[in-house]
């Protein structure tokens, strides 16, 4: 007789729900009933499958519901929302994107994930995939609309993120209905060829990204029934999107230097209809982080903040830089790649200087909140929109869309603040023609280093911009 191999899953000791952010041990997770008659859940309503704590399992480890159907879906014991299985096996990394209404968050997120799907496997031997295709469905639609559209000449537009709808889930706690944002979740797994491939199981991570409506960050919009931005306190990195087209000072300086209609009269009307000062969004987010994480008002947040200046193609002339440096540096054989940290940080200094001259209150709000701040210029589309002759609505033609530096904020964050995943390049002391490619050391769950020593090796510089 044959024998069945025993498989041991590398479970996390504590699981963080990506919806309500509660922590629980894996053995307290609820299972989702599969039999079609077992509907009606205490938290999710009459049309949702029941959640239950199982007492019987199949030989393969699937829980059995009360009708003997094997079950495979897992849920949070507090909110009862489904938790993807990778969250039980891989360390979670939370990333929050915030900014004013219409600052381009959804365009930025779609361009970022599209670029990361290409850059991470090709240049860094990291698989970047949907951990839950159902949760990520809306984002997949955004990507397909812009980058896989069979009609390359059609004017397309991503609909604005709303404060309610299919990007939120409603959970009942007695008579109280609570709305939670639906995250986008990705798996990050080292592939063969990664310098730390031997430690792939400890490096594998889930990246949970939140894209709230800009209105969610207005003062007073976060409360017990609508705790839609409480992920801010958990986030490993915060991305604040600053939209120069919403700042009248940028528009004035760009007059005659761009033909982007967002820098023209339409933006003026938007300012009159919805006057939102962008630094107040960041200040409100800072207050929420301090409130939820117990920081003193004078204490700086120890986790990094990246200020992403969106729609940068519309104000490129102000930076007085002909082109941005390459994102990656590779060795002469094209074998190893690293993030061009030196070039990104030099660009950050130039952009900070520009913001300080034009919008100093944004720099002040950022640097009084976080101890580490990086400034990154990004264009999610690489071009300005066109007005539809029939409706006047703005849109982009897929053939013209070519993102600029959309992947850089997350790629930089991975290289500097996510141990062991992405190599980074820094100047070598012994020769200007060389750089050091350093792979951050792998960290175990107790913070101890293991695997690659992180010292890197000096190799000749060959710059390359990922395509």
C-alpha positions, 0 to 999 in steps of 0.5 A, a space after each residue: 500500500 502507498 503512503 500519503 506524505 505529510 505536509 506541514 504548513 508554515 502558519 503564522 503564530 498570529 493572523 491579522 485580519 486585513 478587513 477589521 485588523 483584529 489579531 487571532 491565532 490560526 486555530 480560532 479562525 472560522 470556516 465558511 460553510 459550503 452546503 448551499 442550505 447553510 446560509 444566514 450569518 450573524 455578522 454578514 446577513 441572510 444571504 451569506 454562507 454561515 461561518 463556524 468553528 469546526 470539530 471535524 475534518 477530512 483526512 486532507 485537512 478540510 473542515 466539515 460543515 454540518 451537512 458533511 460538505 468539505 470547506 476550504 474558505 477561512 474567515 476572521 472570528 471577529 468580522 466574519 469576512 473571508 481571510 485569504 489563505 496566504 495571510 495565514 502562512 506569510 507575514 503581512 505588510 500593510 501599505 496605505 495610500 492617502 490623498 485628496 479627492 481626485 488626486 489620482 489614487 486609483 490611476 496610481 495604484 493601477 499603474 503601480 501594480 501593473 508595473 510591479 507584475 512585470 518588474 519584480 519577476 523579471 529584474 528581482 526574481 520575485 513573484 508578484 501575484 494576486 493573493 485573492 483574485 476576488 478581492 483584487 477584481 476591481 484593480 484587475 479591471 483598472 489594469 485591463 482598461 488601460 494596459 490590455 485594452 483591445 481598443 487602443 484609441 478609445 478614451 478610457 477613464 477609471 471611475 472615482 473611488 466612492 465612500 461606499 459600494 463594492 470596495 467596502 463590506 458591511 458587518 453587523 455587530 448587533 444593531 450597529 452596521 460597520 463599514 470596512 474597506 476592502 483591501 487589495 492583497 498580493 503575494 510576494 514570493 522569491 523565485 529561483 534565482 533570487 539571492 535569498 531563495 534558500 530562505 524563500 519560506 521566511 521571506 514570502 509576504 502578503 502585501 495588503 494595499 488600501 485605496 480609500 476615497 479621498 473623502 475618507 481622509 477629511 476631518 470627522 469622516 472616521 468613526 466607530 461605524 465607519 473605521 475605514 482608515 484605521 489601517 493607517 496605524 498598521 501600515 509599514 509605509 504610508 504613501 501620501 499623494 500630492 496633486 500639483 494640478 489642485 494647487 493654484 501656485 503650481 498651476 500659475 507657474 506651469 502656465 504656458 509650460 504645459 498643455 495638460 487641461 488639468 492645469 487649466 480652467 477645469 482645475 480652477 472650477 474644481 477648486 471652487 466646487 470642492 476646496 480641499 487643502 491637501 496638507 490638511 489631508 496629511 495632517 488629519 492622517 497624522 492625527 489618526 495614526 497618533 490616536 490609534 498607535 498611542 503616539 504623543 503629539 510631539 512624537 514623530 512616526 517611526 515608519 516611513 512616509 513617501 510623498 508621491 507627487 502625481 500627474 508629474 508630466 504636467 509640471 515636469 518643467 518646474 523640476 529643471 531635470 531633463 530626465 529621471 535616473 534609471 530605476 534599476 542598476 544591473 551588473 555587466 552580465 545583466 544577471 543581478 539587478 538592484 534599485 537605484 537608491 542613490 538616483 531616487 534619493 537625489 531626485 527626492 532632494 530636488 523634488 523636496 526643494 521644489 515643494 518647499 519653494 511652492 508648497 512649503 506647508 506640505 513639506 512641513 506637514 510631512 516632516 513634522 509627522 514622520 522621521 523618514 520622508 521620501 519625495 517621488 515624482 510619478 505620472 501614472 499615465 505619462 500623458 495628460 488627459 483628453 476631453 471627450 468631444 461629446 461629453 466633455 469628460 476627461 479620458 486617456 487613450 490606451 496607446 498613449 499611456 506610459 507610466 513614469 516611475 509608478 513602481 518606484 515608491 513601492 520598489 524603493 520601500 521594498 528595498 529599504 524596509 522589507 528585509 531580504 526581498 529586493 536588492 539596492 545599489 549604493 556607491 562603492 568607495 573604491 571606484 566611481 565606476 562601481 557600485 555595491 549591490 546589497 541584498 538586505 539580510 533575512 530576518 527571522 520572526 525574532 528579528 535576528 539576521 540569517 542567510 545573506 550577510 547583506 554586505 553585497 559585492 562590488 560590480 560594474 554599473 550598468 544602468 537600465 530602466 525596466 520596460 
